[in-house]
Amino acid sequence: MCLVVGDVIKTSYAEDPLRVICVSEICTFPDPVNEIEGDESPSPEHYHIVCVDADEPLRDHPTDYHMSKWLWLGGYNKGATGNIYSVWNERNSLEVLGVRSGAQLSMI
């Protein structure tokens, strides 16, 4: 995926910008809503992202932030057009507003 720790992002459903502090390995966890209803079939490949308010300074490790400040964004991946969307609800998307100075950018 094209997100790196330190990126500042905005969701399609909230106004405040967020700072990425962790991006998971790729996974296929089931859609949580479907799982509650008994359907545990795998989801399309996706990532889970942990963020904090963009005003928080960048720290060395996600555990350096108090967990009460964490915001979990689950089930996101890059679409064919380059947009980042939720594999569980395509109306939910992410926009990258900026990157941390010195961050290594993905070339693919």
Secondary structure, DSSP 8 states (H G I E B T S, - for coil): ----TT-EEEETT-SS-EEEEEE---B----HHHHHTT-----SSBEEEEEEETTS---SSGGGS-GGG-EEEEEEEE-TTS-EEESS-TT-EEEEEE--TT------
